[in-house]
Amino acid sequence: QVQLVESGGGLVQPGGSLRLSCAASVSIFSMNAVSWYRQALGKERELVAGISSGDSINYADSVKGRFTISRDIARKTVHLQMNNLKVEDTAVYYCKVSTLWGKGILVTVSP
């Protein structure tokens, strides 16, 4: 069974950076679109960034210019580089491929 595991979350101050990783148990990233979502407490899950199998990339307006999604097919990993983090970026971040979701990882941005 294919599994997605997120890592790299944690506590950071506003203006700081974190790099999230999503590792797959099998090589699936080259053939499928991959997305990062997030869900803040009391809010609906929202799309943060996505990369298609053809390397087309899209970002939520709220993270454009600050977040970068990338794919390392050889290492079966997708990354989300998050710079200039804001308090409102605090959320559980999820990796998604097709209908498969990771369990999520918490990112907390706090002074």
C-alpha positions as CSV (number, residue, x, y, z in Angstrom):
1,Q,0.0,0.0,0.0
2,V,1.3,3.4,-1.0
3,Q,2.0,5.7,2.0
4,L,2.8,9.4,2.1
5,V,4.8,10.7,5.1
6,E,5.3,14.4,5.8
7,S,8.2,15.8,7.8
8,G,9.9,19.1,8.5
9,G,7.2,20.9,10.5
10,G,7.7,22.6,13.8
11,L,7.7,25.9,15.6
12,V,9.2,28.9,13.9
13,Q,9.1,32.7,14.5
14,P,7.4,35.0,12.0
15,G,9.8,35.7,9.2
16,G,11.4,32.3,9.5
17,S,11.6,29.4,7.2
18,L,10.7,25.7,7.1
19,R,11.1,23.1,4.5
20,L,8.4,20.4,4.4
21,S,9.0,17.1,2.8
22,C,6.6,14.4,1.6
23,A,8.1,11.0,1.1
24,A,6.3,8.2,-0.8
25,S,6.8,4.5,-0.2
26,V,6.9,3.9,-4.0
27,S,7.8,6.1,-7.0
28,I,4.6,7.9,-7.8
29,F,5.5,11.6,-8.0
30,S,6.7,11.5,-11.6
31,M,3.3,10.2,-12.9
32,N,0.9,12.2,-10.8
33,A,0.1,15.7,-9.7
34,V,1.2,16.4,-6.1
35,S,-0.4,19.0,-3.9
36,W,0.2,20.5,-0.5
37,Y,-2.9,21.5,1.5
38,R,-3.2,23.0,4.9
39,Q,-5.9,23.2,7.5
40,A,-5.9,25.8,10.3
41,L,-7.8,25.3,13.5
42,G,-11.5,25.9,12.9
43,K,-11.0,26.4,9.1
44,E,-11.5,24.3,6.0
45,R,-8.7,22.6,4.3
46,E,-7.2,24.7,1.5
47,L,-4.9,24.2,-1.4
48,V,-1.5,25.7,-0.8
49,A,0.6,24.6,-3.8
50,G,0.4,22.0,-6.5
51,I,2.7,20.6,-9.2
52,S,1.4,18.6,-12.1
53,S,3.0,15.6,-13.8
54,G,4.0,18.0,-16.5
55,D,5.7,20.4,-14.0
56,S,2.9,23.0,-14.1
57,I,2.9,24.8,-10.7
58,N,0.2,26.8,-9.0
59,Y,0.1,28.5,-5.6
60,A,-2.6,30.0,-3.4
61,D,-2.5,33.8,-3.6
62,S,-1.7,33.9,0.1
63,V,1.7,32.1,-0.3
64,K,2.8,33.3,-3.7
65,G,6.4,34.6,-3.6
66,R,7.0,32.9,-0.2
67,F,6.4,29.2,-0.8
68,T,8.1,27.0,-3.4
69,I,7.0,23.4,-4.3
70,S,9.5,21.1,-5.9
71,R,9.8,17.4,-6.8
72,D,12.7,15.1,-6.4
73,I,11.7,12.0,-8.3
74,A,14.8,10.1,-7.7
75,R,14.3,10.4,-3.9
76,K,10.5,9.9,-4.2
77,T,10.1,13.2,-2.3
78,V,8.2,16.4,-2.8
79,H,9.2,19.5,-0.9
80,L,7.5,22.7,0.2
81,Q,10.0,25.5,1.0
82,M,8.3,28.1,3.1
83,N,9.9,31.4,3.6
84,N,8.9,34.6,5.4
85,L,6.4,32.6,7.4
86,K,3.5,34.5,9.0
87,V,1.4,33.7,12.0
88,E,-1.5,32.9,9.6
89,D,0.5,30.1,8.0
90,T,0.0,28.1,11.2
91,A,-1.8,24.9,10.2
92,V,-1.5,21.2,9.7
93,Y,0.0,20.7,6.3
94,Y,-0.9,17.7,4.2
95,C,0.6,16.1,1.1
96,K,-1.8,14.7,-1.5
97,V,-1.3,12.5,-4.6
98,S,-4.4,11.6,-6.5
99,T,-6.8,10.5,-3.8
100,L,-4.1,9.6,-1.3
101,W,-3.4,11.9,1.7
102,G,-0.6,11.9,4.2
103,K,-1.4,12.2,7.9
104,G,-0.3,15.8,8.0
105,I,2.3,17.7,9.9
106,L,1.9,20.7,12.2
107,V,3.5,24.1,11.4
108,T,3.3,26.7,14.1
109,V,4.4,30.3,13.5
110,S,4.5,32.2,16.7
111,P,6.6,35.1,18.2
